[in-house]
């Protein structure tokens, strides 16, 4: 048992942090950004060790977006008030779909060309969607939950395949939390509308 824990300690710690992160996201708590920063820092090491190079690189992007997301949530609303939950603007849907497809293709090419990744299609897919997802989360868009739902399903399967069982199980749990989070945030958006 000790050998198993020693072999998977990074997986276990980042899983616990990931659970705290998603619960804080569900609650729309600004503290999720601090937990995310620590989780992402450790994730860099974990993903590099497991040969998930796109996920590893993604953690650097997440670190930057964590600082941006914190600032956006605290100071991004009207008159420096906290940012409200809102809908993803329709005018951005097509540009972001095209950007996601281009990112997926570009990251796939990088993985196939410059790494020994044996899962370039799935790794590049979840990375491309995550780039868009964290941006949508930083802007507190309700629809970010749909992006994370797709990421969570694919990542769960990928991580079981790559022998990261704790994080894989966490992503399975994320699927349910993404559905519940969308429902909760949707109620908040509807409640804010009825107040005006």
Buried (B, 14 or more C-beta within 10 A) or exposed (E): EEEEEEEBEBBBBBBBBBBBBBBBBBEBBBEBBBBBBBBBBBBBEBBBEBBBBBBBBBBEBBBEBBEBBBEBBBEBBEEEEBBEBBEBEEEEEEEBEEBBEEBBEEBBEBBEEEBEBEBBBBBBBBBBBBBBBBBBBBBBBBBBBBBBBBBBBBBBBBBBEBEBBBBBBBBBBBBEBBBEBBEBBBEEBEEEEEEE
